[in-house]
Every structure is written in structure tokens, then in C-alpha cells.
Amino acid sequence: MWLTLKTLPRDARDTLFLLLVIAWTIAPQIDNLPLWCSGMTASLLVWRGVIALRGSPMPSRWWLFAALALATAGTYFSFKTLLGRDAGVTFVIVLLALKTLEMRARRDAFVIFFLGFFALLSNFFYSQSLLTALSMLVALLGLLTALVNSHMPVGKPPLTHAARTAAWMALLGAPIMIVLFMLFPRIAPLWGVPSDAMAGRSGLSGTMQVGTIASLALDSSVAMRIKFEGRPPRQSSLYFRGPVFSAFDGRNWSPARRAVSQAAGTSAPIETSGDPIRYEVTLEGNNRPWVLVLDATPESPSLKGYSLFQTQTMQWLADAPISDIVRYKATSFTNYTLAGNPANQSLGENLTLPSGFNPRTQQLADEMRRDPQYSRADAATWVEAGMQRLRTQGYTYTLEPGVFGQHSADEFWFDKREGFCEHIASSFVVLMRALDVPARVVTGYQGGELNAVDGFWTVRQSDAHAWAEVWMGAKGWVRVDPTSAVAPGRTGSLQRLEIPQSALGQALSRVSPSFVVNLRAFWEATNNRWNQWVLNYSQAKQLNLLKNLGFESPSWEDLSYVLIALLVLASSGGALWTLWDRHRQDPWLRLLSRAHQRLTKAGLILPPQAAPRQIAEILQRMADQPPHTQRALSTELHAVSAWLLKLERWRYSPSKDRATTATLATLHREFQQLRWPKHLASSPLPLENTFS
Amino acid sequence: MQAREWLHPVAAIRKRFQAWWQSRLPLRDTTTLTQRNVYILPTRPGLMLGLTVMTLLLASINYQLNLGYVLTFLLMGCAVVGIHVCHGTLRGLTMNLIAPDACFAGDNATIGINLVSPSRSIRYGIGLAVLGTQHWSWADVPAQGSTKVQVAFQPVQRGQYRVPPLTAETRYPLGTFRVWTVWRPAAQVLVYPKPEAHPPPLPPGEPRAGGAASLQRQHTGEFDGVRPYRRGDPLKLVVWKKAAKADELVSRDAQQVPRFELWLDLAQAGSGHAGQPEQSLSRLCAWVLMAERQGLHYGLRLHGLEIAPGSGEAHKRHCLQALALF
């Protein structure tokens, strides 16, 4: 590829290089763009590439107008608007590709560069991972290289020259970037967090349609990271609580009607015992108000910038959606009792089943109730019965349970007999309710993975889980994880269903399984560091930084002061350098001008540009004239004149090798040692003639 | 002219300012560019980049993208470094003027400029032009080396011309800033009058002082001074009749030729268009060239100035210079 680029004429080479850079910039977004957009962009870029290779003429304006109209229509039909983030990104990318077909003058090229920077930024809407950052750094360097190259008008300079300049500029620009990044005040979004900010990021959902968590199981992106103080709890008690669903309409599970509207301050009635577990959570932004903590956390986690409250269902909520990575400390107790609200209405909602759904499950419940074996059954007995059924009747845990119909619980219990945690939990709760046991579905994350490199626990989207909670009277709400009955490994030793690996991954793990694990651990640790330092850099951290610098109670105004002070410092540094640079001279010229000064001081009038040879000649002639013929003075003059000639010889010697640079030092030394004449009578020679 | 200036007061003021500012510049044939004489301003794409960066910053704020901040600030950093690199491309450069040859009015006078760079890196994309024109000559100056660049200008009138002010500029590396300098060279160029395109034939010769006898002989068509052809003899001197008879070429002896003295006189050249000395000078110029081409002896008579007949390159230049400065 590089070779082809080398042999092409300059225009074609530059165009192809720019096309490559554009393709590289856009490539990571292919998944997020509508299909027509990806296809159109690719074909436009290929079209332009063919034109560059063949040197054929550019398409007429009508083609471009047609393509533009097509793109506008496509964007409108895909998003029903031309505004907003996704529509904007789609449009910018098509425009970028389209503009390459119009790239004639330098001005057009500039439009491409600036659209390119937008396209680059738009990648960060979807991912801010380290990998994305690195790939976009390459894209940025590529764009800069193309930009620099377009300002090398002469001949066909190799692209590496432009690339080197671009890399240097980025490297020298990095300190400026770091200072600005650290100190630029982090302002809240100017017109509210756009509703589409988090689209494309997966996570738990506010309602549970049976089947949604299964799609998360394939997503190995990180949901949060936890650093435990002291010993971490057992894997099997790592239940991070998310939304709790009490209302069921047959298809969707949603939170209890009153749960969210609870006023702040009325936290759930929790009694705890045993040792507390203290830890720090770094939660990826999910644009939801959920603050995920372990069961159970009676005290509010300390999350700066948000005010938190707990619902009656023990879920912690923030007053605003968490749109960015946040970090908070929490203290939890794995031994707890959730008394719950004794109000009958709340429990009643946890008993309701919509009519017309899952008739066979209700029939099963009726049969069980009639069974004399369970004549005195309480909630615990029914739970055990349900779990027993799951354990013994050949139910299996699967990632691909297929599509469930209207009666999802019926299908699970009687037809498919396999499902993912949400099917199992949902079906279990339906059965419990049919048995008149108040029950609800809880979603969140279960488990996690210790990264041996940095000691952080990583919880991924694939750890998303659904379980059940059953009301057991005096014991309150008790967690029941029906999935553990079907697949004990899921919660105990945390065996996951194997996600199909890529060919490379398979090959690697066959060669050395531990290598793959270590590599992954290292990569995760790097990523975590990245999150902690770059993505989680917030206003709180900025203000902490100021505190360390000695500000008592820093505010964002102080940030601006520091920024301005640094700016002033940098510019005065620049000014000083300029002053110094102005006086900087060729060392040879400096030596000559010093000699010049000495002679002028002694009274000799010399024109400013006198060459050393000319001065030497004057001095020699002077030495022969009456007032200077005294022996001492004459010797001095001859010595100076000889030195001047030497000075000239050094400058104009045909071979400048290392030996001659040593001579410059010698010349310096001799300059110091020379006896410079103190008083020279005004020259008796017609100097004007000498220099005219 | 007045009215137009009145219509564009800004343009007029700018023109006057530029004239005043240029007149302040020292005249020199060698100039080293320093902080003092290198100027820098953002270009239109530069302003566009500023707008882009602001938009990126706004997007980063509104979507709370920390990586967006990183990108925006890195771009800012690169732009700031770009200013320095751009300025550094000209700063420290030494420009030597190679004095241009004399030329004819209306022809291109080519100015050679030697760019010398003492720095350790290549200076890319330096453009040179006569101030006010858009004919840029681009060059890269190698590290610790030099490059020669040529720019041309068209003097319209004869006379001694000062080389017009030159300008050097660069937009390397990002095109977001224009760094330029203006330089007034001290060198002068002599501009001869524009030779008349289709001049009438040369005027007849005048009898040489005291050469009446030889005049007679010339009329008979006989030549006493004849010698074998030597390389370089003008074809006009070849005696073709003899060449037809014998196989060898024979030339008239040039020293014997000038029986007549060819005087190119302003008074003669001016006939036909009185009161238009430029046209007469233009014709004289064409005649000088013609006479020199034919290898004739010729002298030049202007009002109050007489150049004795002669021939050869130096003589021609002497005559042309007299015409240029008349």
C-alpha cells in the first residue's frame, strides 16, 4: 500500500492518503450509523479513490447535488429530524465523504479537514475507551499530516516529512493540552444533558421486557469497578442492586407505582448485622439515576454533586441521571433484614398478576395449593417447592432461549424449560404470586472479576442479572435467586456461559490460556487507569488539585486564575526567549563584532560591515605610520591583524571539519589573550576610499 | 482616480498607509529576517479552525466528553505550536538579492534571490513574489544550505529602476497563519527603451571625415581589402561573386569597410512623429540592435551626447544605457 502511494503522482498520492485517513476516522462508527450511510460513505470514498488513481475528471455538480439530496432524505427518514446528535453525526460523515468529490482548491481541502475533526469527535459519543482514544490519536495525526503535506507546495516531499512535523507539533502541543485539560473549568452542559447522550451505551433498563438482559450478556463492556477496603465478600454475595420491579402487565416488568415517587429521606427500613464492607465504586455513566451498591446499604453513598435517596425497595437513586463516570464510597452489610412496608397496598401490588396471561402456571399453583403435602405451607415452603422444581425437572440455563410468546412463564415452566436469568426470575415470581406469596423481580449485577494486576473488581454488562425477592413475613423481603437452582455455578463460582470467541482469541487461548488471562487483566488494569485519570477527571478532581496547590476553598474562578497565571507565565517566557533570540548571533559574527567594539573604543573609525581582512589591512598600514611605529604598539597592531586574518581563514576555509571547530575555541582564547591597543590616533588614512 | 478613491475611503487609507510604511523600510540587498521584520496574522482557514475548535469545545461541554476535551485541547496545542513553526520558517532566514541584468521595457526582468538558512531543519513552503502581485515562486530551503528563487517583474518604462519591494511568505505547516515579510532591495535595474517592433531600415551612412577618395572607390564596387574567410565573419562581408568563381570564401577586410560612418541620430529617428521622444528612442534602440546584429560600426547622437562609432557588446550596452537614461 505504502509502495503504491510512493510511486503515484503527487496529487493522487495526497488524495489517496487523505481518503485512507478519512476511512480510518469513520470506520469505528460503522456499527452506529444507518446502513445506507455506511454504504454510501464507503462507495463515495471508493469512487474518489478511483478518480484519483485513474486521473479521470471529477463528477459534475449535478451528481453531487443528487447525492446530497439523497443523504438529506436518508438522514431525515432514519431519524425523522436533521438535528440532534445521531442525525448530525450521520450527516457530517456523508458530507465529509461527499466533499472529497469536490476537492479541487485548497479551500475545499480545508473544509474536509474541519469536517474530519468533527467526525473524529463524534467517535467519542459512542466510546471513550482507551482503544478508541488511541485509534483517534492515529486519525488526528493522519489529518494533521495531510494538512501539513498540503502546505508543502514544492515538488513531491515524502509523506514521512509531513508526518514527522505533525508528530512534533502534537508532542509539543501536548503540554498545552494537559494544562488546559487539568484546569479548564468543567462546566455543566449548557442546555441540559441531551436526551440522546447515552444512546448506544448498553446497561440495565428501567423496565424489564423478558429478553433484554440476555442481550447484555454478550456485552463485555465494563459497568463498574470496585475497590474493596480489606477483604472482599464472597462472590455469591456480590449482588449489586438495580431497579426493582413489582408491577407486571404480562409482558413488561416495571417498578412499583409508588417506589420512585417516594420523597427523599424516607429510606428503606433496614436492619443490619455483622461486619460492614467498605468499598469504592467507579460507575460508568449510564444516564440513569441508579447508584449501584451491594445489598444492603443503609447509609447514603458519598457521591459529590448529586443528592441521593433510597426507595422503599432499597434502591439508591440520584436526583439526576449519571451521565459521566462517577466515583463514590459506600458501606454495605451482607447480613440484613429488609422489613419492607407493612402497608397492604404495597404487598398487594406484589401479588397482582394480570389476567389472561400464563394460565397454566396459575393452574399449576392451584394444583400445588390443593396438594395435601403443602397444606400448611408458608412462604418459605413455597419458595423451596419452586426451587425444588427448578432443580429437579430438567430446567437449563441458556444464553439463547429463543423468542418467548405471550405466556412467557408458561412457556418456561412447561414448554422450553430453558431460559436466561430473567426468564427464570420472572417465571419464578409469577409462580410465587400465583401461590399468593408476595414476590418481585430485582435486577442488577451479580458477581465480578478480580483484576490481579491492580486489585480492582470489574463488573461487566455481562454480569447483569435478575433475581427474585419474596416476602416472608417476619423476615421481611428475602432474596431468592432461582437461577442458582438451575445453574449453581452462575452465582457460586461465577461460571459464565461461554461467549463465542474470535478466531484469534481461540488460537491464543489454545496456546497459552494463562497468557490470555494475564493479557486481559493487564489490558483491563490499563483501561481502569485510563478511566480513573482521564474519563473520571471531573470538577471535583480539579478542585482537589487546587487544594493541593494551596487554595483553601477552591472554586472554579480560582481555576481560571491559575489558568490565566500560567498563560501570563508562558507568554512572558516566550517574550524573554524572543529577546534572547534577537541577540543570538553566529558565534563567528559575535567574535568579529567584539573585536570591532574593542577597536572602536580605542578610537578607530570603522564602517559597520568591515570584513576582518579589511580591518587587518588597515591595522597593518597604521602600524607603518608615524604615531604607531613605536615598537610595542606596532607589535600589538600586527598581532591583532594576524588574529583577524586567522578569523577570516576559519570562516572561509574550504573544509569545515571538526578540527576547524576547535579553532573557533582557539580564536576565542586568543581574543582574550590578545593585547588590544588602547589609544589609536584617528586614522591618517583615507578610510572612505578603502570602503567605497 | 480621485472619485474612485473617494468611493473606497478604506482602500485609499490602506494604500496611503502601505506607501508610508514601505518608505520606512531600509533599502538593502541582503536581509536577515528577525522578530522585527517578520509579521504574522491568522488566515481565513485559521479563523475557521478557531470556529471548529470552539464548536468541538461546545460539543465536549454539552455531552460531557472528557476525551472531547482532550481532542479539542490537543488541537489547540497543535495550532499554537503551528504558529511558532510558521514564524520559525521565515525567522532567521537570510535573503540575498542577485542584481538583475538590464532589460528592455516591457520584457520580464528576472530577480534572483538566494535564500540561506542557518538552521538545522528544512524550511518548507516559502513563497516569494514582487509585492502586490500574485505570482508566487515557491521553494524549500534545505537545512544549513541555500536555494535560489527567481521572481520577475515587468518594467513599463525605460530608465533606472529600483528593484520593486519583494515579499516572502509562508503558511507552512497548517495554513492557519500567514507569516510574511516585506523587503526593499537597494539594487537597481537599468531598463532600456522598448525596441520598436518593425523599425524602418537603418539610415544611410555619412561620409567619413576626410574619406572622400575612398567614397569614390566604393561606388565602383571594388574592394582593395580582401582576405580569406575567417570563422566569425559576418555573412554580409563575404564576397559572394568571388565565391561563385572560386571554391574558397573570401571576406572583405572589415577594417577597410567603414567608408561610411553610421550615425544613429535622435533627430533622424524622430522624423514622422515629432514630439514623441519615447517613440524615437524606441526606434533608436531597435536600430542599435539591428546595427550590432549586422556587425556595423555605428555611433549614437542624442541631444548633447555623442557616442563615437564602434561595435561590439560593450559598445552596444554603452549606447543602450545612454538611451535608457536619456
HADDOCK unambig.tbl for C-alpha pairs under 7 A between the chains (distance, minus, plus):
assign (segid A and resid 110 and name CA) (segid B and resid 45 and name CA) 6.82 0.50 0.50
assign (segid A and resid 114 and name CA) (segid B and resid 49 and name CA) 6.94 0.50 0.50
assign (segid A and resid 114 and name CA) (segid B and resid 52 and name CA) 6.52 0.50 0.50
assign (segid A and resid 121 and name CA) (segid B and resid 68 and name CA) 6.06 0.50 0.50
assign (segid A and resid 124 and name CA) (segid B and resid 67 and name CA) 6.72 0.50 0.50
assign (segid A and resid 124 and name CA) (segid B and resid 68 and name CA) 6.75 0.50 0.50
assign (segid A and resid 128 and name CA) (segid B and resid 67 and name CA) 6.38 0.50 0.50
assign (segid A and resid 147 and name CA) (segid B and resid 174 and name CA) 5.92 0.50 0.50
assign (segid A and resid 148 and name CA) (segid B and resid 172 and name CA) 6.81 0.50 0.50
assign (segid A and resid 148 and name CA) (segid B and resid 173 and name CA) 4.77 0.50 0.50
assign (segid A and resid 148 and name CA) (segid B and resid 174 and name CA) 5.41 0.50 0.50
assign (segid A and resid 151 and name CA) (segid B and resid 125 and name CA) 6.53 0.50 0.50
assign (segid A and resid 151 and name CA) (segid B and resid 171 and name CA) 6.72 0.50 0.50
assign (segid A and resid 151 and name CA) (segid B and resid 172 and name CA) 5.26 0.50 0.50
assign (segid A and resid 151 and name CA) (segid B and resid 173 and name CA) 5.90 0.50 0.50
assign (segid A and resid 151 and name CA) (segid B and resid 174 and name CA) 6.80 0.50 0.50
assign (segid A and resid 151 and name CA) (segid B and resid 175 and name CA) 6.58 0.50 0.50
assign (segid A and resid 152 and name CA) (segid B and resid 124 and name CA) 6.01 0.50 0.50
assign (segid A and resid 152 and name CA) (segid B and resid 125 and name CA) 5.08 0.50 0.50
assign (segid A and resid 152 and name CA) (segid B and resid 172 and name CA) 6.91 0.50 0.50
assign (segid A and resid 153 and name CA) (segid B and resid 125 and name CA) 5.77 0.50 0.50
assign (segid A and resid 153 and name CA) (segid B and resid 138 and name CA) 6.81 0.50 0.50
assign (segid A and resid 154 and name CA) (segid B and resid 125 and name CA) 6.62 0.50 0.50
assign (segid A and resid 154 and name CA) (segid B and resid 138 and name CA) 6.26 0.50 0.50
assign (segid A and resid 154 and name CA) (segid B and resid 139 and name CA) 6.02 0.50 0.50
assign (segid A and resid 154 and name CA) (segid B and resid 140 and name CA) 6.71 0.50 0.50
assign (segid A and resid 169 and name CA) (segid B and resid 78 and name CA) 5.26 0.50 0.50
assign (segid A and resid 169 and name CA) (segid B and resid 81 and name CA) 5.80 0.50 0.50
assign (segid A and resid 169 and name CA) (segid B and resid 82 and name CA) 6.80 0.50 0.50
assign (segid A and resid 170 and name CA) (segid B and resid 74 and name CA) 6.94 0.50 0.50
assign (segid A and resid 170 and name CA) (segid B and resid 78 and name CA) 5.44 0.50 0.50
assign (segid A and resid 172 and name CA) (segid B and resid 81 and name CA) 6.62 0.50 0.50
assign (segid A and resid 173 and name CA) (segid B and resid 74 and name CA) 6.14 0.50 0.50
assign (segid A and resid 173 and name CA) (segid B and resid 77 and name CA) 3.88 0.50 0.50
assign (segid A and resid 173 and name CA) (segid B and resid 78 and name CA) 4.81 0.50 0.50
assign (segid A and resid 173 and name CA) (segid B and resid 81 and name CA) 6.04 0.50 0.50
assign (segid A and resid 174 and name CA) (segid B and resid 74 and name CA) 6.09 0.50 0.50
assign (segid A and resid 174 and name CA) (segid B and resid 77 and name CA) 6.41 0.50 0.50
assign (segid A and resid 176 and name CA) (segid B and resid 77 and name CA) 5.27 0.50 0.50
assign (segid A and resid 177 and name CA) (segid B and resid 70 and name CA) 6.68 0.50 0.50
assign (segid A and resid 177 and name CA) (segid B and resid 73 and name CA) 4.63 0.50 0.50
assign (segid A and resid 177 and name CA) (segid B and resid 74 and name CA) 4.86 0.50 0.50
assign (segid A and resid 177 and name CA) (segid B and resid 77 and name CA) 5.79 0.50 0.50
assign (segid A and resid 180 and name CA) (segid B and resid 73 and name CA) 6.47 0.50 0.50
assign (segid A and resid 181 and name CA) (segid B and resid 69 and name CA) 6.59 0.50 0.50
assign (segid A and resid 181 and name CA) (segid B and resid 70 and name CA) 6.43 0.50 0.50
assign (segid A and resid 181 and name CA) (segid B and resid 73 and name CA) 6.89 0.50 0.50
assign (segid A and resid 187 and name CA) (segid B and resid 61 and name CA) 6.46 0.50 0.50
assign (segid A and resid 188 and name CA) (segid B and resid 61 and name CA) 6.93 0.50 0.50
assign (segid A and resid 189 and name CA) (segid B and resid 61 and name CA) 5.58 0.50 0.50
assign (segid A and resid 189 and name CA) (segid B and resid 62 and name CA) 4.11 0.50 0.50
assign (segid A and resid 189 and name CA) (segid B and resid 63 and name CA) 6.72 0.50 0.50
assign (segid A and resid 189 and name CA) (segid B and resid 64 and name CA) 6.83 0.50 0.50
assign (segid A and resid 190 and name CA) (segid B and resid 62 and name CA) 5.74 0.50 0.50
assign (segid A and resid 193 and name CA) (segid B and resid 62 and name CA) 6.63 0.50 0.50
assign (segid A and resid 193 and name CA) (segid B and resid 63 and name CA) 6.60 0.50 0.50
assign (segid A and resid 197 and name CA) (segid B and resid 63 and name CA) 6.27 0.50 0.50
assign (segid A and resid 324 and name CA) (segid B and resid 64 and name CA) 6.97 0.50 0.50
assign (segid A and resid 534 and name CA) (segid B and resid 66 and name CA) 6.89 0.50 0.50
assign (segid A and resid 535 and name CA) (segid B and resid 66 and name CA) 5.52 0.50 0.50
assign (segid A and resid 582 and name CA) (segid B and resid 34 and name CA) 6.83 0.50 0.50
assign (segid A and resid 582 and name CA) (segid B and resid 35 and name CA) 6.87 0.50 0.50
